[in-house]
Amino acid sequence: MPQAAQPISDREILADILLSQKQMTDLYNLSAGKCSAGTLQSDMLDILREEHNIRAKVYEEMEKRGFVNPAPAGQAEIDAVRAGFSDTESNF
């Protein structure tokens, strides 16, 4: 006998939506960067902003439900990122 399919949890649904939004913002960002016409680029940037807003709302909902619990970065992590940016900046 086939087993009954397990229902998809809210956490799984929201995680999938969040991943999809991240991919969409990557694609719209890439597209906006390749536009040569100013009006088209402006439209792409407007869509990109909307996609970022949607992603933020999904993430907020996940936080509200306790599905994600971001930990604050420690000073060592902040210093490491800052050093990485300084190294990159000096290469220009």
C-alpha positions in Angstrom: 0.0 0.0 0.0 1.3 3.5 -0.8 2.0 5.7 2.2 0.0 8.9 2.6 2.0 12.0 1.7 3.2 14.0 4.7 1.7 17.5 4.7 4.2 20.3 4.1 4.7 22.4 7.2 4.4 26.2 7.3 8.1 26.3 8.1 8.9 24.4 4.9 6.6 26.6 2.8 8.0 29.8 4.2 11.6 28.6 3.8 10.9 27.7 0.1 9.3 31.1 -0.5 12.3 32.8 1.1 14.7 30.9 -1.1 12.6 31.7 -4.2 12.6 35.4 -3.3 16.4 35.3 -2.9 16.8 33.8 -6.3 14.4 36.3 -7.8 16.3 39.2 -6.4 19.5 37.8 -7.8 18.0 37.5 -11.2 16.4 40.9 -11.2 19.7 42.5 -10.0 21.5 40.8 -12.8 18.9 41.9 -15.3 18.9 45.5 -14.1 22.7 45.6 -14.4 22.5 44.4 -18.1 19.9 47.0 -19.2 21.1 49.6 -21.5 17.9 51.6 -21.8 17.3 53.9 -18.8 13.6 53.3 -18.6 13.9 49.6 -18.7 16.6 49.7 -16.0 14.4 51.9 -13.9 11.6 49.4 -14.2 13.9 46.5 -13.3 15.2 48.4 -10.3 11.6 49.0 -9.2 10.8 45.3 -9.5 14.0 44.5 -7.6 13.0 46.8 -4.8 9.5 45.1 -4.6 11.1 41.7 -4.5 13.4 42.7 -1.7 10.4 44.0 0.2 8.6 40.7 -0.3 11.7 38.8 0.9 11.9 41.0 4.0 8.2 40.4 4.8 8.6 36.6 4.5 11.7 36.7 6.7 9.8 38.8 9.3 7.0 36.3 9.3 9.5 33.5 9.8 11.0 35.4 12.8 7.5 36.0 14.2 6.8 32.3 14.1 10.1 31.4 15.7 11.4 29.6 12.5 14.6 31.7 12.4 16.5 33.2 15.3 19.3 35.3 14.0 22.2 35.6 16.5 24.0 39.0 16.7 27.5 39.0 15.2 30.4 39.0 17.6 33.1 41.6 17.4 35.6 39.1 15.9 33.1 38.4 13.0 32.6 42.1 12.5 36.3 42.8 12.4 36.9 39.9 9.9 34.3 41.3 7.5 35.6 44.8 7.9 39.1 43.5 7.1 37.9 41.7 4.0 36.3 44.9 2.7 39.5 46.8 3.5 41.5 44.3 1.5 39.1 44.5 -1.4 39.2 48.2 -1.4 43.0 48.4 -1.4 43.0 46.2 -4.6 41.2 49.0 -6.5 
